């Protein structure tokens, strides 16, 4: 019997101004989990690679327009960021500020945040969740990871399991919404 479930498309927005970054790594691992378990197509947008003048709404840019359109076409949206000033990066916020109202409607949204310590673990709840909700996205429980959860630059076993759990929850939600 053929698989009649809709194709999932997951997009990760890397809000880190630096490469490589732990937040981007976690986003990439989530995308791989979607590819492996759901056959999803995936894409990464690096905010640091977007034209700064356009990101600040000072100039038009087809690159920004294409990034926003790609986000609009996704079923699953990941926002991955290091913790800056107890929240997320300004570059990530700039991209979200350019999205039209309702742009994340019907999308499963995954917050991913990294930090040096657990001190700001609620930033996912008071920062990224409201950011998604302001554009009518449906946040799922995300990933907050600290430096001590990485071994030789890779997530430890417990963090890897968390990534798989989050991917499963988001794929289930996206499918339930009719992907």
Residue, then its C-alpha position, 0 to 999 in steps of 0.5 A: x500500500x502506498x504511503x499517502x501521508x503528506x511530505x514534510x519539509x523542515x527548515x532550520x534558521x541558524x541565528x548564530x553570528x559565528x560558524x561553527x556553532x553548537x546551536x547550528x549543529x543541534x539544528x542540523x541534527x534535528x534536520x537529519x532526524x526528520x530526513x531519517x524518520x520522516x523522509x522530510x526534505x530539509x534546508x538551513x538558513x544562516x542568518x549570518x549569511x544574509x545581507x545585513x542592510x536588508x536584514x535591518x530593513x534598510x534595503x530590499x533583497x531577493x535573498x531575504x525574500x527567498x529565505x522568508x518564502x522558504x520558511x513559509x513553505x515549510x511544515x516545521x520551523x526550527x529556530x536555533x540560537x546561542x543565548x545572548x543577553x539572556x535571550x536570543x541573538x539580535x540577528x535572529x530577531x531581525x529575520x523574524x521581524x521581517x516576516x508578515x503576520x501569520x507567517x508561521x500559521x499551521x507550522x510546528x515550531x522548534x526552539x533550540x538554544x545553547x548556553x554556557x550554563x543552565x542559568x537561562x534555560x527558561x529563555x526558550x519559554x519566555x523568548x523563542x516560544x512567544x516569538x513563534x506565537x507572535x507569527x501564529x506558529x505552534x511551538x513544541x517543547x524544544x532543546x536547551x543545551x549547555x556546554x557540558x552536554x557536548x563531548x568533543x564537539x558533539x552532543x552527549x547521549x542524553x542530548x542526542x536522545x532529546x533531539x530524537x524525541x523533539x523531532x518525533x513530537x514535531x513530525x507528529x504535530x506537523x502530520x496531524x495538522x495536515x502537513 
